[in-house]
Amino acid sequence: MNSNIEKHTRQFYHLLSLLESLPNQGVQLSQLPSSKNIPFQGVYFFREPGELVFKEIPRIVRVGTHAISSGSKSSLHERLKAHLGSKTGSGNHRGSVFRKHLGHALLQKEQYSIPTWGVGSSKPLELKVDPMAQKAEAIWEKKVSDHIGAMTILWIDVQDEPSTESMRAFIELNAIALLSNHCTPVVSASETWLGRHSICKEIRESMLWNSEHVDKTYDPAFLDVLDRFVQLTVRQWGTRSALPVV
């Protein structure tokens, strides 16, 4: 094991641990708080039940952000809601690549087939004219919502202009690159991790629900940037009270 990579990974998890005491941090995605109680912009970190790093720390299984295309106006809350789906358990995997990947893994694990799953960025014609296919997708969307909804989330407040050069994009890329370590993570996923059934090689090898940036080399200096925004988040959100789930 590369000692520097292990050191940086431990430093990464230590920084995220500073968020744990804040209101609405570490909650299940199904308990996603009001949009008034999380920042408009930020970077999020998903943790999956049963996944641990260094034996006792909940393992980050996905890193993400939002609105990094110039002119984009989507919020952190909107991105997380897209991953979660609706209160009734429905969802749209064509609007969330996370949902799409997880749904594919569930199909592989359960040896089930839904030919239209993941086809198109909007509902294809063959789905629109086939009520049975629509029902099959709806049932699977519910399965995906149940699995994702049980995951817990951490987030940091990072306000900047939508851009691929933004601080949010920088943190996202480097966090993924560190955790994947060129698809040889410091700590592997559990033997029962659902992602092992993914049809996406990048997910299976990186042990993350990410398919982009897993082959990148991280810049250790990003940990100083992460530290700065963790401290900012603690200062700005540490005295707020929890608001209702919406």
C-alpha positions in Angstrom: 0.0 0.0 0.0 1.3 3.4 -0.9 1.9 5.2 2.4 1.1 8.6 1.0 -2.1 7.5 -0.5 -3.2 5.9 2.8 -2.2 9.1 4.6 -4.2 11.3 2.2 -7.2 8.9 2.4 -7.1 9.0 6.2 -6.8 12.8 6.0 -9.8 13.0 3.7 -12.0 10.9 6.0 -10.9 12.9 9.0 -12.0 16.1 7.3 -15.4 14.7 6.5 -15.8 13.5 10.1 -15.8 17.1 11.1 -19.2 17.5 9.4 -20.9 14.7 11.4 -22.0 16.9 14.3 -23.8 19.4 12.1 -27.6 19.4 11.7 -28.8 17.3 8.6 -25.4 15.8 8.0 -25.1 12.0 7.9 -28.8 11.5 7.5 -30.3 9.0 5.1 -31.1 10.4 1.7 -34.7 9.4 2.3 -34.7 12.0 5.1 -33.3 14.7 2.8 -34.0 18.0 4.6 -35.6 21.1 3.2 -33.8 23.0 0.5 -33.6 25.8 3.0 -31.4 23.7 5.2 -28.7 22.7 2.8 -26.6 25.0 0.6 -27.7 26.1 -2.8 -24.3 24.8 -4.2 -22.0 22.2 -2.9 -20.3 18.8 -3.2 -22.0 15.7 -1.8 -20.7 12.3 -0.5 -22.7 9.1 -0.3 -22.2 6.3 2.2 -23.8 2.9 1.8 -24.9 0.6 4.7 -22.4 -2.2 5.3 -19.5 -0.4 3.6 -16.6 0.5 5.9 -13.1 1.9 5.5 -10.3 1.4 8.0 -12.6 -1.2 9.7 -14.9 1.4 11.4 -15.5 4.4 9.2 -18.5 4.5 6.8 -17.0 4.3 3.3 -17.7 7.0 0.7 -19.2 5.2 -2.3 -20.1 8.1 -4.5 -18.9 11.7 -4.8 -20.8 14.3 -6.8 -21.7 17.8 -7.5 -24.1 19.7 -9.8 -24.3 22.7 -12.2 -20.8 22.7 -13.5 -21.9 23.4 -17.1 -21.8 27.1 -17.9 -25.2 28.7 -17.4 -26.6 25.8 -15.4 -28.8 26.8 -12.5 -29.6 23.5 -10.8 -29.2 23.3 -7.0 -27.6 20.8 -4.7 -31.1 19.9 -3.3 -32.4 19.4 -6.8 -29.5 17.0 -7.7 -30.0 15.0 -4.5 -33.8 14.8 -5.1 -33.2 13.5 -8.6 -31.1 10.7 -7.1 -33.7 9.9 -4.5 -36.9 10.1 -6.5 -40.3 11.0 -5.2 -41.9 10.4 -1.8 -43.9 7.6 -3.3 -40.7 5.8 -4.4 -41.0 6.6 -8.1 -38.0 8.1 -9.9 -36.4 8.8 -13.2 -33.2 6.9 -13.9 -32.8 8.8 -17.1 -32.3 12.0 -15.1 -29.8 10.4 -12.7 -26.9 8.4 -13.9 -26.5 7.2 -10.3 -30.0 5.6 -10.5 -29.2 4.2 -13.9 -26.0 2.5 -12.7 -27.6 1.2 -9.5 -30.6 -0.1 -11.4 -28.4 -2.0 -13.8 -26.4 -3.6 -10.9 -29.7 -4.7 -9.3 -30.8 -6.3 -12.6 -27.5 -8.1 -12.8 -27.6 -9.3 -9.2 -31.2 -10.5 -9.5 -30.7 -11.9 -13.0 -33.6 -10.0 -14.3 -34.0 -8.1 -17.6 -35.7 -4.8 -18.4 -34.7 -4.2 -22.0 -35.6 -0.5 -21.9 -33.7 0.3 -18.7 -31.1 3.0 -19.4 -32.2 3.4 -23.0 -32.3 7.0 -24.1 -32.1 10.3 -22.2 -35.9 10.4 -22.3 -38.5 7.6 -22.5 -38.0 5.8 -25.8 -41.0 5.1 -28.1 -41.0 1.4 -27.3 -41.5 2.2 -23.7 -44.3 4.7 -24.3 -46.4 2.2 -26.2 -45.8 -0.8 -23.9 -47.7 -0.6 -20.6 -46.0 -3.8 -19.3 -42.6 -2.3 -19.9 -43.7 0.9 -18.1 -44.8 -1.2 -15.1 -41.5 -3.1 -15.0 -39.5 0.1 -15.0 -41.8 1.6 -12.3 -41.2 -1.4 -10.1 -37.4 -1.2 -10.6 -37.4 2.6 -10.0 -38.9 1.8 -6.6 -36.2 -0.8 -5.8 -33.6 1.8 -6.7 -35.2 4.5 -4.6 -35.3 2.1 -1.6 -31.6 1.3 -2.0 -30.4 4.8 -2.5 -32.7 6.2 0.1 -31.0 4.1 2.8 -27.6 5.7 2.0 -26.4 8.5 4.2 -25.0 11.8 2.9 -22.5 14.4 3.8 -22.1 17.7 2.0 -19.9 20.8 2.0 -21.0 24.3 1.1 -19.1 25.5 -2.0 -20.5 28.6 -3.7 -19.1 29.4 -7.1 -20.0 30.0 -10.7 -21.0 26.9 -12.8 -17.9 25.8 -14.7 -15.8 22.8 -15.3 -13.0 24.9 -13.6 -15.1 25.5 -10.5 -14.0 24.6 -7.0 -16.8 22.1 -6.9 -15.6 20.4 -10.0 -12.0 20.4 -8.6 -13.0 18.9 -5.3 -15.2 16.3 -7.0 -12.6 15.1 -9.5 -9.8 14.9 -6.9 -11.9 13.2 -4.3 -12.9 10.5 -6.8 -9.4 10.1 -8.0 -8.1 9.7 -4.5 -10.7 7.2 -3.4 -10.4 5.2 -6.6 -6.6 5.4 -6.7 -6.5 4.5 -10.4 -9.1 1.8 -9.7 -7.0 0.2 -6.9 -8.6 1.7 -3.8 -6.7 1.7 -0.5 -9.6 -0.2 1.0 -11.8 -2.5 -1.1 -15.6 -2.7 -1.0 -17.2 -5.5 1.0 -17.8 -8.8 -0.8 -21.5 -8.1 -0.9 -21.3 -4.5 -2.2 -24.0 -4.1 -4.9 -21.5 -2.3 -7.2 -19.7 -5.5 -7.8 -22.6 -6.5 -10.0 -22.3 -3.3 -12.1 -22.1 -3.6 -15.9 -19.7 -0.7 -15.7 -16.1 -1.7 -15.4 -15.1 1.6 -13.9 -17.6 1.1 -11.0 -16.5 -2.5 -10.4 -12.8 -1.7 -10.3 -12.9 1.7 -8.4 -15.4 0.5 -5.8 -17.3 3.7 -6.3 -20.7 4.5 -7.9 -18.7 6.9 -10.2 -17.7 6.2 -13.8 -15.9 9.4 -14.5 -12.5 10.6 -13.0 -11.7 7.2 -11.6 -8.7 7.0 -13.8 -7.3 10.4 -12.9 -4.4 11.3 -10.7 -5.3 13.3 -7.7 -3.6 16.5 -6.6 -2.7 16.2 -2.8 -3.2 20.0 -2.6 -7.0 19.5 -3.0 -7.0 18.4 0.6 -6.2 21.9 1.7 -9.0 23.2 -0.5 -11.4 20.5 1.0 -10.2 21.5 4.5 -11.1 25.2 3.8 -14.6 24.4 2.6 -15.2 21.9 5.5 -14.3 24.7 8.0 -16.5 27.1 6.1 -19.4 24.7 6.2 -18.9 24.1 10.0 -18.9 27.8 10.6 -21.9 28.6 8.5 -24.1 25.6 9.2 -23.1 24.6 12.7 -25.7 26.7 14.6 -28.7 26.0 12.3 -31.5 23.8 13.4 -33.0 20.9 11.4 -35.9 21.8 9.2 -38.6 19.4 8.0 -37.9 16.8 5.3 -39.4 17.7 2.0 
